[in-house]
Amino acid sequence: MKLSLRYFASVREAIGTASETIDTEATTLGALREQLIDRGGRHAEALSRERALRMAIDQVMADETTALREGAEVAFFPPVTGG
């Protein structure tokens, strides 16, 4: 399935792009994250399991068990805090 990926803040800086479109066979958000980590390099560093990371599908917060759907927009970003 085709997905639009968006990266924000430090994730965007680490990967070096704000967005990309990919074809994937991943069925969940967690499987997609693993696929991107497996690319190695910047993706592995930015999306590492060692880093705190938030994710959303079509602008709705989601967890790793959330199912993906054709044409979805998936966003990755660091947790934010307010003060």
N, C-alpha and C positions, 0 to 999 in steps of 0.2 A: 504494500500500500504506500501511497505517496503522502508524506507529512511535511509541513512547514515547521522548521525549528527556529526558535528565537533565543538569543543569549543576552543576558543583561548584566550590567555592572562588572564585577571582577571576573565573572565567567566569560563575558564578551571579551574583556581585555586579554585573558589567558588564551582563549581560542583564536582570537585575532579576527573575528567576524561577528556581526550582529545577527545574521540569519543565514539559513541555507535550506534547501529543499532536498529531501532524501527519499529513496525507495527502501522500504524495510519489510521484513517478514515478522518483526517483533509484534506480539499481540498485547503486551502490557507496557506500561511506562518503565517498569524496572528492567524488562528485557531490552527496551530501547536504550536505556542508560548503559547497560552492559555492552550492547553492540557498539555504542559510541566510545566507551572506554577501550574496547578491543581495537579500535583504530590506532591506538597508541598516541605518542606525541602529545600535542597540546590538548586534545580531547581527553586523553587518559588523565592528564594532570588536572584539568579544570573540573571534570566530572567524577573524580576519584571517590571511592566509598569513604575515604578518610576525611573528606570535606563535607561540611554541612551544606545542604543544597535544598532549595525549594523547587517545586515543579508545578506546572499548571497545564491543563488542556482546555483550549478555547476559552482562556481567561478565567477558568475555575480551578482553584487549588485542587491538587490531586496527589495521591500517594502511589507507590510503586505497583500496587495491585490494580490500578485503574486501567481498564481496557482502552486500547487505541482504536480509532476509527479512521477510515479513508478521508483524507483531506483535512485532518485536524491540525490545529496550530499547537505546538508543544513549546512551552517556555521553561527555561532553566535560569535560576537566579539565586544569589546568596540570601540567607535570611536577613531581614532588616529589623532594626530596633528603633524605637522612637524614644524621645526623651522629653 
